[in-house]
Amino acid sequence: MSQQHASPVVTVDELRISPPRGSVPATSLRLTLFDISWIICHPIQRVFFYDFPHSSSHFRQTTIPSLADSLSLALIHFYPLAARLVTPTLSDERARIFYSDGDSVSLTVAETGLQFDRVISDLPSDVELLHPLLPKLPPNDRPNSEGETSSPLLAVKVTLFPNSGICIGFEFRHVAADGLAFNHFVKSWASICKSGGGDLSWVEKSPPCHDRELIEEHTELENSILKTIGNYASHWDEGSRQRMLAGKVRATFRIDGEHIKRMKASLANHNGSSKQSTPTSAFTVASALLWTSLTKSREPEFVAASSDEFNSGEDHIDCYVILVDCRGRLKPKLPATYSGNCLSGIQVLVKRSDLIGGNGFAIAARVIASKIREMEAEGPLRSAEKFFSFSGWQEIMKQGNILSVAGSPKLGVYETDFGWGNPRKSEPVHVDFSGSVYFSDARDKEKGGIEFGLALSKGELDAFAAAFEQQLRRFSE
């Protein structure tokens, strides 16, 4: 860690939190085709920051017991997050999630001398500033007598900034839950904590559904996905993590509701009498603005080019990857509270010369909207089959840059209240490794809009900020 971040994050306690004894029976959950695609995924990491003008003694004596007790109650309903991923090593059996009485989640309690307002700033900062606020998943168990290894799925860390703020950090394995399912858990825990542990009505009105049998087995497709991810298997050690973080800074940007309205109006005027329907999604226009800004920022020659037909030599095809919730798109539909993974991916391909040209924003928005409609028409299974094609990814990586999206404005992360009000800030930290951009709802609900963030080198981030502001000004007049 750099010298300027020398203020330590000190661990003061390590707890293990389980559902109350006997409250959940031993349960085995198979992995569906939507789960297995995330087996090799780097752990998902997210932090929530809250104002917390309380002392260390109040934090340790009152807040931590309340958080621990309410987490135990929440895990009665969300027990798969306290369970283990069991992986056979001596047979061809599939991995599964297995819960047994006494399984637990690690809860680390810490305090820090870091400046709260600095840590939650939207301005560019060293990516390593946030990492000490994250927990680490406990190590995997050694193989048992039957040759099975088991891995924990969730870890939590609560860090106090004395008399100023509090951070709740999470690390969890994507194979256990997607963003919608995980945020359902966090909101449920927060609701129980806010009530003092005596009101379970929020989670009882919206209980998670753990029934994996609602998703049919598709053996051929599942084997194809396992083969694809096997080709991309990688080892995440501390050395590789540090190399991927070296020299990176992260920053947060916003597109307010008024700018989104103007972007939609601009697209409507651009499409004119086109038979294609006008994109109306805030996500679509925000994605188009982000993607084209990032692409332009990587083309220095574009600054001096006056022609909309500018082409940076070889005509590469760039790819924008979107993950789409399929709960309402399967037949029959899944409950909105389904607790596993139910995401399919979309690859949006556009010529780089089109992205950096004068009509780049309109082209990107039109193709993104078209690909989403195409996925809805062909269905999640066909979409998943195409998305996890190994040969398809090989071809894309040969041609150009790939930018993927983490999070979603629909998750409502700024509506997560543990009793201290809404978060001052929340962001996924794993984008530091993945090279993804994250989207979320906006903190200022009155202005609406979308918040997003990304991690790049200092020079790249400066170039992106300049290109983004230049494009945004087009919709400010």
N, C-alpha and C positions, 0 to 999 in steps of 0.2 A: 504494500500500500504506500502511496506517495506521502512525503513528509507533511504536506498540507492537510492530510486527513489523519494526523497522528492521534487525535482524540479517540480513546478506545471505546469499544462496546464490550462491557464486562458482563459475563454471565454470573447471575446471582443464585440461580436455582435451575434444576432439571426435574421436570415432573413427567409422569406417565398417566395419561387420562384415558379411562375406559368407560364404556357404557356401564351402568350399575350392574353388579353381578347378577346373573340369572335373567336379565331383561331381554336378551337377544339369544335365540337358539343358534347352535352351530349351523352354518349355512354355506353352501358352495354355489358360486355363480359362474356359469360358463362365459367365455369371452365371445362376443358376437363379431361379425365381420367389421363392424364399426369400431370395436375395441382393439382388435389385434393389430390394426395399422399403426397404433401408437406404442407398441411394446418397446421399441428401441428409441423412442423420443426422449430427448433431454428433459429432465423434470421441469414442470411448469412452476414459475415463481411469481408471486404477486405481493405487493405491500399496500396497506391501507394506513394513512396518517390522519390523526385526529388531534384537535386542540385538547389539552389535558393539563390545566393549571393546578396540578396537585403535587404534593411532596413525595419523596421516596417512601416514607413510612405509610402514607395513605395507599400508595401503589401496591406495596407488599402486603399490607394487612387487610385491605378492603377489596381492591380491584382484582388482584390475582386470584383470590379465593372465589370471587364472583365469576370471573372468566372460566376458571377450572370447573366449577360446579355446573355452569350453563353449558359448557362444552360436553361434559359427560351426558347431560340430558339430551343435547342435540344428537349425540352419537347413537342414542337408542334408535333414532329414525334414520340416521345416515351411517349405519354400522359398517358398510363396505369400505369406508375411508379409514376405519380402524383395523380393517382386515389385512390380509397378506396376499401378495401375488405369489402363487405356488407354481413352480416350473419344474416339471419332470425332466431329469437329465439322462435317465436310463431307459426311456421308452419314447414312443412317438405320440404319446398323449399330449393334448393341448394344455397350455397353461390355464389356470383358473384363479378366481378370487375366492379365498376361503376365510370365513370368520369363525373363531372359536372363543368361548367365554374367557375373558381376561385379555384379549387382544387390545392394543392401546395405540394412542397417538402421542408422540413426544411433544412436550410443551416446554420450550426454553424461556426462561425469564431473564431479562438483561436490562442494564442501564447504560446510558451513554452521555458523554460530554459534548457530542456534536451539536451544532446550532440548528435548532428545529427549522427555522425559517429558511435557512440556507439549503437544508436537505430537501425541502419540498418546493424549492424554487423551480420555475419553468425554464430558467436560463441554462445555457450549456454548463454541464458539470462532468467531472470525471465519473465514468460509469462505476468505478469501484466504490464510490461514496455510499451506494445503497446496499452493496453485497454483505457487509457485516450485520445488516439488519434482517438478513434471511436465515432461516434454520437450515440445517442439513439433514436429509433423510438418514436415519440410522443405517449401518451397513447391513447387507444381506446376511441371512443365517447360513451357516455351513450346511451342505447336503445332509439330509437325515438318512436313516437306514434304508429307506426306499429310494434313495437317490433324488430326492426332491429338495430344491432350494426355495426359500421363501423371502420375499422382499416387502418391507413396509411401504405404505402408499401415501402417507401424509405426515408432515411435520409442521409445527407452528412455533413461532417465536414472537414474544411480546417484549418490546423495548421501551423503556421510559426515557424521555427527555425531561428531567426534573423541572417541575413548575411551568412547563410549556407545551409538551406534546407526548403522544404515544404512537407507536407503530405496531401493527399486527402484520407479521410476515408469514407467508405460506410457501412451502415447497411440496408439490404432490406429483404423482405419476399420472400422466394423461390417460393411461390405459384404464384408470379407475373411473374417470369422469371427464366430460367436456366442460367448456366454460359455463354453459347454461346450468348444468347439473351442479358444478362446484359453487357457483354464485347462489344457487338455491340453498345449499348447505350453509354458506357464510351468512346469508340473510336470516336463515332460521336460527343459527347460533346467536346472531346479534339481537334478534327479537327476544329470545329467551333471556339473554343477559340483561337487556334493557328493562325487562319486567321484574328483574330480581330473582328470576327462576321460578316464579309462581304462575306464569301465564304461558301456556303452550299452545294457545289458540292459533297463532300464526302458522306454526308447522302442522297442527292438526287440521286446519282448513286446507292446507296445501301439502299433504304428505308426499314424500318421494316414492316413486314406483321403481322397484328393483327387479321386476320380472323380466329376465332376459329372454324368456320363451316367447315374448311378444314379437321378437325379431326372428324370423325363420333362419334356419341354417342354410347356407349356400356354399357347400363344400368346395366346389370347383373355384368359385370366386375367392373364397377364403384362402385356399392353397395358393392361388395366384398372388394374393396380397402378401402372404407370408414369404413367398419367393422374392417378390419385389423388395420388401423391406430387408430381407436377408442380404441382398446385393448392396444395400446402403448401410449395413450395420457398422457402427463405429464405437470406439472406446473413449468414454469421457473421463479422462484423468485430470488431476489438478494442473498438470503442465499444459495440457491442451486448452483447458479453460483459461489459464492466464494468457496464453498466446492469443486467444481470440479476443480478449479484453484489452490487450495492449494498445495504448494510444487512442482509445475511443472516448468520446464524450456523448452524453445524451441530452436531449432537450424536448420540451413539450410545446406544441403549437395548437392553435384553435381556429376553427372556422365558425363564425357565429351564424345565427339563424337568418339574419338579413342577407349575408353573403350567399348562403345556400339558396334563398329565394331568387336572388339575382342570377345565380348560375343556372338554375332551372329555367328561368325566363330566357336567358341567353341561348340555351339549348333548344327551346321551343322555337325561337326566331331562326336559329341556324337550320333546324330540320325543315322548317317551312311546311311545304305540302308533302313531305316524305311520308310514305305509307307506314314507316316504322314508328311505333309508339314512342312518345317522348319519355325519357327517363325521369321518374319523379322521386326516386329514392334519394334521401340525403346521403346515404352511404355511397351511392353510385357517383354523385357529383363530387363528393369529397375524395373518393378514390381516384377519380380522373384528375383532379387538381393535384393531389399528392404525387401520383405516378408520373405525370408529365413534368412536374417541377423537379422531381428527383432525376429524371432522365435528362432534362435540359441542363441541370447542374453538373452533369458528368460530361458534357460536350462543350469544352471551352470555346470552340470555334463558333458555336451558336451565337455568342454574344456579339460577334462581328458580322454575322450574316444578316443580310437584309431581305433575303428571299424566303418566302414560305416553303419553297421547294428544296430547302437546304437538305443535303444528304451527306452523312459523315462517311463517305466511302462505301465500304461493303455494307449491304443492306441487311443488318441483323434483325432477327425477330425476338423481341423481348416478351417476357411472360409475367403476368400478374396473377397470383394465386389467392383465391378466395375460398374460405370454408363456410359452408351453408348448413344451417340446422335443418334436419330432415324429419323431425318428429311429426310435423303436420303434412309431410309429403309422401310418407309411406302409406301403403294400403294393406290392412287398415291403419289409420293414424295411431301414433303413440301418444300417451298422455303428455302434456306439456311438462309435467314434473318427472318424466322418465329420468333415472339417475345415472345411467351409463353414458356412453358416447353415442351420438347419432349425427355425425357430420359427414358430408361428402364434399369433395373439392372440385373447383372449377379452375381450369387453366385458360386465362384470357391472353391471346397472342396478338400482338400488334407490331408492325414494322417500326423500328426505332426512328426512321426518318419521318414517319407519320407522327410519332409522339413528340418530336422536337420541332415539328413544323407549326405554322401559325394556327392550324386547325386541330392541333394535337389534343386539346381538352375535349372538344366535341367528338372527335374520333374515338378517344379512349372511353368516354361516357357511353357512347352508342354501342361499342363492342361489349363493354361490361354488362350493360342492360340486356343485350342480345344473348349473351352466354348464360345469364341467370334465367332468362325465359326458356332457353334451350334445355337447361337442366331440369326445369320444372316440367317441361313437356315430355322428356324422355324418362324421367323418374330417377330416384336416388341410386338404384342398383346399377343401372347402365352408366350413370355418372361416375359411380365409384369404380366400376370396371375400367373405364377410360382413364380415370385419374391415377389409378395405381398401376398403370401399364409401364413396365420397366423400359421397354423400347421407346415409349413416348417421352419419358423423362430424359433418356439418353439423348434423343434428338434435340430436345429443347435446350439442354445444357450445352450442346455444341453450338447453338445458334446465337444465344444472347444472355442477357441478365435475367435473373428471376427475383421477383419481389413478392413476399408473402405477407398476409395479414393475420395478426393475432388480436383476439378480443373482438368486441362488437358494441356499438352504441346501445343495442337492445338489452345488454346485460344489466344496465342500471346500477353500475358499481357505486355511483354517488348517492344511492338510496339505502346504504348499508349503515344502520345506526345502532351502535352498541349501548347507547345511553349518553353519548358525548356529542350528539348531533351528527350531521352528515360529514363524510370525510373531507379534510382539507385537500387531500390528493390521494389518488390510487393509480398504480400503474403496474403492468407486468414487467418483470426484470429480466426474464429469460430472452427477451428480444436482443439483449446485449450480445448473446452468443449466436442466435439464429439469423440475425440480419433482417428480421421481420420489422414491420411497422405495426404499432398497436393503435386501435381505435377504441374510444369509449364515449359514453354520454358526457355532456358538458357539465361542469360544476355549477355554472350560473344558469339555472333552469329558466329564468325569465328571458334570457337572450337565446336560449336553445343552442342549436348547433352541435358540433362534434369536436372532440379533443383527440389529438393523436400525438405520438411520440416515436422517436427512432434514435438509434445509436450509430454514429459514424466517426471517422477521424475528424479532428478539429477543422482541417481545411475543407473536407467534404461537407461537414455540417454548415459551415459558413456559406459555401456555395449553394447548398440547398436552401438555406434561409433566404438568400438573396433572390433565387429563382422563384421561391414560393411567394415572397412578398411582391415580386414583380407581377406574377400571375394574379394574385389576389386583388391588386390595384385595378385590374381590368373590370372587376365586379364591384368596385367601390365608387364608381362615377355615375 
